């Protein structure tokens, strides 16, 4: 029997938000069984709580946003991906802004924070979502699906019209947190230089820089890559985080050109069947 898990002790981190550009103080705290992953807006008088589940997703514009009424938290996917890889079922995330810190644009800092906090096994059985049929979301040439599989695996194809990137494919089977840390967690957010100014005019990407975003232009990459296919590896990182909003899934995810919108639609579809 697989038991539920939380973190053993509080752990804190301070940084800036990728899209907001503001300083963020975040604290991860242990939570009782059956709590789930819950964000708490400590900057608000009401200390509003937002449960990290697919039904609370309200926007997927350049990031995944969850809300409780008018209160929101966005860009949660990297932290959620690290929580999945660490097998964390229950955790309070206290945050004094609308967005977690971007760290270096990957999930690695979050994974290290969870390692620092330690893992505590709890007395109740974990609720593992074992996929027992095919779930699929389509949008023209884009799709994401999950089918029954004895384990957790993501096969992702990224298709980018820019000749520098083109078609990238990566197949990742989650067999250990160490493998996730080596192959997926350190893959960073990527942006096209010409898009950056447009994003900032929309009030997005205000905290982005070459320390936390990989940027490319028509001449090439503006910073050094960690992998030749870092873009598609980061797409897998995001998909894992978005699908964690349905719970701890056991299945094979196959995606082509998917992003936060399709990922979270699939998570909502799965969640609806398992609640």
N, C-alpha and C positions, 0 to 999 in steps of 0.2 A: 504494500500500500504506500502510495506517495503522499507524504504529509504536506500541509500548507507550510509556507515559510515567510518570515519577515526578517528585517535586519536586527542585529543584536543591540546596537547602540546608535545614538544620534550621530549624524555626520553633516557638516556644513560646507558650503562653497559660495564664493562671491565672484561675480563676473558681469559681463554685459549681455543684453539680449541681442540676438542677430537682427531682428527687424525693428525693435523699439529703440535700440541704441542706448538704453538706460541701464544704470547699475542695478543688479539684482542680487539679493541675499536669499539663499535657498538652504533649507534644512530638511534632511530626510530623517524621519522618526519611525521607530517600531510601531506596529498597529496590531490590534487583536485579530483573531481568526474571523474570517468572513467579512473583513472590512473592505478588501480590495485596495486598489490604488486610488488615493484621494488627495487632490490638491487643495490647499487651504490658503486663501488670499489674506495674509497677515497685515497687509497695508490698509485693509478696509475695516471700519469699526465693527461690522458684523462677522468678520473672519469667515467669509463665505466659503463653503466647501463645494468642490466640484469633483464628482466621481469620474474616473477615467474609464468610461465605457462608450461603446460606439453610438449608442442612442443619444449621447450628449454632444456629439459632433455637430457643430453649427457652421463651420467654414473650412474650406480646404484650399484657400488662395495662398499659394506658395508655402504653406505649412498647414498642420492640422490643429484646429481650434476646438476646444470643448467649452461649454457654457452652462451656467446655472442662472436662469433669468438673464439679466443684463451683465452679469459678471462672467468674464471669460479668462481662459488661459490658452495661449497659442504657442506653436513650435514645440510640442510635447514629444514628437516622434523619436528623437534621439534618446531621450531619457527612458521612454517606454521600451525602446529596443533593448537598452541595457538591463532594464528590469526583467524583461523576458529571458534574456541570456543568463541572468542570475537566479532564475526560478523564484522570483519574489512574488508572492500572492498578495501580501498585505503591507502597505506602507503609507504613512502620512508624508506629504510633501508640502512643507510650509514655504511660502514664497511671497515676497513683498512687491511684486510687479505682475504684469500680465504675461510674462514670458520667462522660461528658465534661461540660465546663462548659455551662451552659444559654445563656450569653452574653445576648443580648436576646430569646431565645425564637424566633429565626429561624435561617436558615443563613448570613446575611450576614457575620458575623464570621469564620466558617470559610472562606468564599469569599475574604475579604480576606487571611486568613492564607496561603492557598494562592497567592494572587497575590504576596504578599510573598516567599514561598519561591521562586517561579519554577518553571517547568516544564522538565523535561529529557527530551528524546526519547531513547529507548533503541533498541538495535540489532535487537530482535525485533518481529515483526508482532503487533499487538494482536488479541485474540480477541473479535471483535464477534459478539454473538448476534443473528442475523437471524431474526426470527420468520417461520416458513414455514407456520404453520397457526393456527387459533384455539385459544387456551387460555382457560378460563373457570372461575371459582370462584363458587359461589352459596351464599347463606345466607338463605333466605326472600326478603324484599324487597331484600336487599343483594346486590351482585355486583361483581366486577371481571373484566375480560377484556382480552386483548391479541390483536391480529390483524396480519397482514402489512401493512407500510407502509414507504414509502421515506423514512425519517427517524425521528424520535422525537416523539411527540405524546401528550398526556394530556387527555382530555375527562372532566370530573368533575362529578357532580351531588351536592350535599350537601342533605339534607332534615332540618331540625331543627324539632321541634314548637313551640319557643318563637317567638311572633309577631315578636319583634325580628329574628330571623334567617330563619326560614322556608326557602324553597328558594333555593339559590344554585347557579349553573352557571358553569363557566369552562373554556375550551378553550385549551390552551397547546401551541404547537408549538416545540420546542427547535431554534432556528436558530443561536443564539450564546450564549456565556456572559454577554455583556452584557445580552441580552434576559432571560435567566433571572434575573440580578441585579436588573433593573428590575421585573420582573413577579411573580417567585415567591420569590426568596431572602429578601426583606425581610418576608414575611408571617410573623406570629408565632403562637405557641401560644395557644389560646383556652380559657377555662374559664367555667363557670356558677358564680356566687358560692355558691349553695347546695350545690354539689358539693365545694367547696374543703375545708370542715371534715371531710366524710366521707373525702376522700382522705387528709387528714393523719392521721386515725385509723387508716388502713390503712398509714401510714408512707410515703405518697406526697405529692408536691407540697411537700415541706418547704422547698425553695429557691425556690418560686414567690412572686413579688410583682408589683406593677404596673409594674415596670421590665422584666420578662421574660415576662409573661403578660397577654394581653388578657382582662379579666374583664367579664362582663355580669350584670345582675340584672333583676328585673321592671320596674325603672324605666328602664333603658337601659344604655349602655356606661359603664364606670367609668374608661376611659382612651381617648385619641384613636386612631381607626383610621387605618391607612395606606392602606387601600382599603375601599370599601363592602362588597366581597365578600372581605375578608381571610380569613375562615374557610375558604372553599373553596380559595383560593390556598394556604393552609397545608396543606390536605389533599393538594393536588398535590405540594407540597414533600415531605411525608411519603411519599407513594406512590413518588416518584422515589427517595428514599433506601432504602425497603424493597425495591424492585425491583432496586436496584443489587446486592443480595445474590445475585442470579442472574447478575450480570455486566453488561457494557455492552450494553444491549438496543437493537435497532432494530425499532420496531413502534409501533402505535397502541393506547394503553391507554384503555379506556372503563370508568368506574366509577360506581356509584350507592351512596351511603352506605357505602362501603368504609372500613376502618380497618386497623390494623397486622395483625390476625389474617388477614383475607382477602388483604391485600397480600403477606404473607410466605408464605401457602399457594400463591399464584400463583407467587411466586419459586421456591419449592421444586419446583413442577411443571415449570417451565421449566428449572431447573438439572438436574433428573433426566434430561431429554431431551438436554441438551447437554454431558453429562460421561460 
